[in-house]
Amino acid sequence: MSSDRPDETPAVNRRAAIGTGAAMLGGAALGAGLTAAAACAEPARTELPSAGSIDANLNKSAHLFHLTAAEPDRYDGGTLQGAHEQNFPVLAGQNGAAYFVRLEPGGVREPHWHPTAWELNYHISGSAKWTVMGTHPDGSYHNDVFEAHAGDLVFAPQGFFHYFENARADAPLELLIVFNTSAPETSDDIGILAALNSIPREVTATVLGIPVSVLDGIPTEIKPVVITKRH
């Protein structure tokens, strides 16, 4: 599968291309280690500046950002436009960032989780199929599968495994996503295939109870995708 990330995206990142087989295998392989991965991941956010520095920044920085006019990151299945501390300096130290996401018909947001941030997803238009999975106090997994529509709000807790895709074949899906981190979204995101490729294939095969040869078709590259498309 060819790379569909923008040229300006750093090569070392947290995401890789996904396919139906990778998603199915990743859900099983990652389930047992989800909480541990979130707990052990090194925080992506830098130390907060002093209150005085934050106040000074608020006084000198622009408070307006034209989000949907920003140059988008373009992918096979849609586009991503973000406002964070690197391109909207007033956000520095504020623990906040926002993204406008557009998925074309067939578009899929790579299954992933954020080790140090939660997210609120406001559905502007279209319909989305969602899965949010996390652990609960009794030691069980809670796998919440649902469909969201225009006007709906979806919360993905910090460290919870989640993904969404465009549920319609005749219209795009548009969302506004707000994170409680000022860093770029790429600094706090672990994708399913990159996670799979951090595990030796024989270990993954043992966990799934399948021959190692079954995994031969899974891509081995670790590269950002963010958004892909069903083919």
FIKEFI-269575 format. One record per residue: x, z, y of N, C-alpha, C in turn. Coordinates in steps of 0.001 Angstrom, whole numbers, plus 500000, padded with zeros to 6 digits. Example, Ala and Ser with C-alpha at 12.3 -4.5 7.8 and 13.67 -1.06 7.14 Angstrom:
2
513190507800494310512300507800495500513200507800496700 512850507080497750513670507140498940512900507870500030 
//
This chain:
231
500850500000498799500000500000500000500875500000501237 500679499049502147501529498947503314501227500044504305 502245500404505123502062501466506119501127500993507206 500186501814507617499260501474508685499382502419509852 500495503166509915500661504090511017501232503369512218 501057503868513435501615503240514629503131503277514605 503755502297515297505214502228515312505835503464515913 505126504089516868505731505237517530505638506517516736 504935506537515629504787507761514850506093508094514153 506601509340514225507844509702513548507753509458512067 508887509041511455508886508727510026508748509966509172 509349511083509629509245512314508850507998513043509303 507006513136508469505731513698508871505062514282507661 503751514551507799503086515330506775502083514554505959 501962513272506168500882512558505507501368511367504721 500603510925503777500935509727503023499648509020502664 499785507731502238498594506955501875497887507585500699 496554507447500694495786508006499588494975506928498931 494565507215497733493644506356497009492679507239496269 491746506625495629490747507411494908491403508254493830 492362507660493097493032508430492043493806509590492596 494487509383493743495263510471494332494370511603494778 493229511264495361492316512314495813491811513134494645 491476512463493533490951513186492382492018514093491788 493232513569491639494302514373491060494722515492491993 494746515195493300495201516208494242494270517389494314 492963517153494218492016518259494280492270519264493190 492596518774491990492854519690490878494221520338490991 495227519523491344496590520052491352496829521039492479 496160520812493593496403521669494746495533522914494777 494467522924494004493528524038494072494184525378493861 495021525483492819495617526775492486496593527246493549 497214526283494272498224526708495243497795526634496677 496519526377496937496051526159498303496317527348499209 495878528538498765496039529719499608497510530055499810 498303529924498737499727530235498845500416529288499804 500035527986499764500651527015500658500342527339502105 499100527737502369498724528070503746499458529311504226 499628530285503328500256531549503712501753531390503915 502382530502503094503835530388503120504334529350504115 503453528462504573503892527413505478504435528008506765 505513527432507244506114527923508470505282527479509658 504904528347510573504056527962511698504680526837512510 503838525871512899504331524729513654504396525028515147 503623526007515592503560526278517012504774527055517503 505205526733518708506327527455519284505833528759519896 506775529637520199506423530922520801505747530690522146 504705531441522424503954531267523654504816531641524860 504684530895525966505405531272527183504823532543527770 505506533096528747505022534309529400503760534005530189 503005535059530510501782534882531285502084534245532637 503210534628533226503584534044534508503857532558534414 504537532162533357504831530741533153503557529945532936 502617530525532159501346529844531918500589529663533232 500533530713534051499834530629535335500459529562536231 501790529526536258502478528544537099502173527129536617 502131526956535302501832525639534735500410525205535082 499469526143535022498083525828535345497930525417536804 498767525988537669498671525691539095499273524336539457 500214523862538654500899522619539025500493521425538171 499779521639537051499440520549536139498061519979536431 497903518711536133496594518062536280495618518637535260 494370518783535650493343519350534781492432518287534172 492687517023534473491859515927533982492675515029533062 492102514707531900492745513805530941491691512815530452 491994511530530560491048510485530154491234510216528651 490564511011527834490808511004526393490525509648525753 489365509087525988489023507830525309489707506627525939 490411506845527074491192505763527674492653505820527229 493032506870526507494411507019526035494728505954524990 495990505554524928496408504576523925496171505156522536 495372504490521708495044505070520389496125504816519351 496204505717518384496947505458517161496008504655516266 496448503497515821495585502590515070495943502620513582 494932502703512752495100502755511310494156501748510651 494353501542509384493544500584508641492061500923508725 491737502226508725490341502638508688489766503145509994 490560503117511097490021503607512353491105503947513352 490751504734514367491682505078515434491625506571515744 492688507055516398492815508471516757493406508554518156 492736509285519044493230509523520395493243511025520645 494395511548521085494526512996521198495009513467522547 494626514706522885495124515402524071495743516706523606 497037516894523859497769518076523424498849518369524455 499645519387524216500577519833525240501655518808525580 501893517834524699502930516846524981502457515744525929 501153515431525898500668514390526813499681514917527859 499276516187527729498377516856528678498975518234528957 500004518297529812500817519508529967500055520778530302 498876520666530896498127521869531243497749522679530010 497792522064528828497443522761527588498574523655527069 499769523533527611500897524331527125500570525822527201 500679526514526067500407527937526007498943528296525907 498048527316525851496608527585525862495974527604524471 496726527262523430496183527221522065494936526347521980 495064525124522460493941524203522412494393522758522476 493738521904521685493975520466521700492686519787521256 492528518514521610491303517791521258491644516368520857 490846515822519936491049514464519434489725513729519333 489739512455519730488600511573519530488931510690518336 488096510764517305488336510039516055487231509013515849 487617507821515490486660506765515162487018506205513788 486084506302512842486259505726511517485358504504511382 485955503389511037485166502191510774484457502341509427 483465501492509121482847501533507793483924501475506697 483846502387505750484871502501504715486028503405505099 486057503884506351487158504724506806487132506112506191 488307506636505869488459507944505240489570508720505946 489275509944506340490320510847506843491013511448505646 492328511301505571493053511790504394492729513251504111 492384513611502874492211515032502519493473515819502877 493296516982503500494431517713504066494029519144504376 494978519915504881494670521238505442495660521550506559 495283522492507417496117522920508543496570524347508294 497856524582508073498339525933507767498118526944508886 498120526505510156498075527482511249496982527208512273 495986526410511939494938526116512921493595525868512243 492517526281512926491182525881512498490762524692513351 489638524073512976489146522949513765487625522944513837 487105522507514977485679522285515194485461520790515365 484537520233514582484287518800514586482872518528515099 482778517928516286481470517567516831481200516089516540 480090515816515854479747514452515457479001513763516595 479631512767517177479063512044518316478086510973517845 478495510195516850477632509135516331477970508864514873 477001508291514159477212507959512763476960509134511834 477327508951510571477159509976509531478460510144508775 478739511376508364479995511674507679479740512442506387 480466512078505339480487512861504105481660513835504215 481383515107503968482378516164504140482598516938502842 483826517426502672484150518443501672485056519470502335 484695520738502225485525521839502724485673522838501587 486919523103501165487151524012500049488096525132500459 487710526369500117488556527521500393488318528620499378 489149529654499443489008530787498533488104531850499134 487557532693498265486666533761498694487107535088498086 486624536218498622487133537524498203487052537805496702 486092537187496003485987537445494569486964536615493747 487817535838494421488820535046493723488362533658493333 487133533311493658486620531994493303486895530998494424 486755529715494083486812528666495086485395528355495546 485243528097496825483961527647497363484163526214497825 483545525267497122483672523851497450482368523407498101 482383523276499423481178522953500188481138521453500453 480166520752499861480031519303500008478713519017500720 478767518239501818477557518007502604477719516751503444 476639516354504106476660515210505014476307515700506412 477028515222507414476802515607508803476440514367509620 475621514595510669475115513484511474475363513746512956 475003512751513787475194512878515231474539514155515743 475282514915516531474787516177517059475172517386516234 475733517172515038476126518279514165477542518755514483 477792520022514159479101520638514350479582521170513007 480815520826512638481404521275511373482668522073511673 482780523241511040483949524104511218484789524089509947 486079523764510088487029523822508978487989524977509259 487887526079508502488746527242508767490226526942508545 491069527699509181492510527586509006492875527689507532 493675526739507047494154526777505675493187526231504650 491938525894505024490973525363504063491207523867503854 491140523450502599491305522049502223490040521299502625 490176520154503315488981519447503773489264517964504007 488196517217504078488285515804504428486904515314504826 486850514156505507485568513512505787485753512004505738 484645511305505532484674509853505507483400509313506140 483448508068506556482271507422507118481265507189506001 480060507737506168479041507630505131478219506352505240 478417505603506316477622504397506531478464503139506396 477830502074505907478510500793505753478226499855506912 477347500277507843476913499378508913477222499891510309 477924501010510435478189501575511760479419502461511708 480140502580512839481307503467512868480886504933512934 481834505804512651481661507247512776482572507715513897 482035508507514845482824509013515960482699510528516044 483836511204516186483867512661516273484803513099517389 484518514274517945485443514975518823485889516224518082 487209516358517871487743517487517112488559518379518041 488280519671518015488997520654518835489758521598517923 491045521794518202491914522679517428492328523882518271 492601525016517616493123526179518341494648526206518293 495238525073518603496680524945518791496902523903519863 497941524086520681498249523114521725499187522023521237 499753522207520040500704521246519494499989519992519009 500698518877518914500094517670518339499585517940516936 498518517260516576497900517486515270498873517219514133 499815516312514355500807515998513332501733517158513021 501772518164513902502659519313513683502016520396512830 500741520245512480500055521282511708499072520630510735 499593519792509862498729519051508955499522518713507696 498962519010506532499574518651505256498597517782504482 498983516538504212498129515596503502498242515728501995 497248515216501305497145515418499863498262514739499082 498615513503499447499616512807498651501023513329498908 501296513692500163502591514305500455502745515601499667 501646516363499558501690517605498788501916517313497307 501215516315496785501407515946495380502848515547495103 503444514826496038504801514343495822505860515414496052 505439516610496467506382517729496535506439518485495204 505605518076494243505539518716492931506123517766491897 507031518209491025507537517332489971506388516763489146 506479515501488786505388514848488061505060515544486739 506084516072486075505801516736484799504995518020485001 505201518680486155504426519883486457502976519509486742 502773518479487550501418518020487846500698517618486569 501391516898485698500782516470484445500413517666483576 501261518690483564500970519893482789499732520599483312 499638520719484646498478521380485247497192520627484925 497248519304484946496060518493484708495789518247483234 496773518550482388496592518329480960496569516864480592 497417516072481238497470514632480979498915514210480745 499138513038480144500507512533479995501107512196481362 502408512373481498503082512060482755502881510596483127 502790509724482141502644508291482401501380507958483186 500367508817483099499122508570483826499365508597485334 500400509306485760500684509453487191501543508330487751 501923507387486913502849506344487351502311505503488501 501008505366488604500445504526489647500310505188491004 500618506493491104500510507194492381501733506880493244 501523506429494488502670506145495368503541507382495547 504836507167495676505777508281495794506249508513497229 505893507636498151506343507802499528505633508969500205 506348509605501116505745510631501969505788510083503385 504647509588503840504570508982505168503191509241505756 503089509285507070501795509586507691500818508436507579 499550508756507363498479507786507349497358508258508262 496967509488508147495870510109508899494533509510508494 494376508207508716493116507529508391493434506338507492 492678506197506424492826505040505557491462504419505344 491339503508504381490087502783504187489875502491502714 488633502610502291488292502220500936488433500710500784 488943500288499625489098498851499377488346498456498117 
//
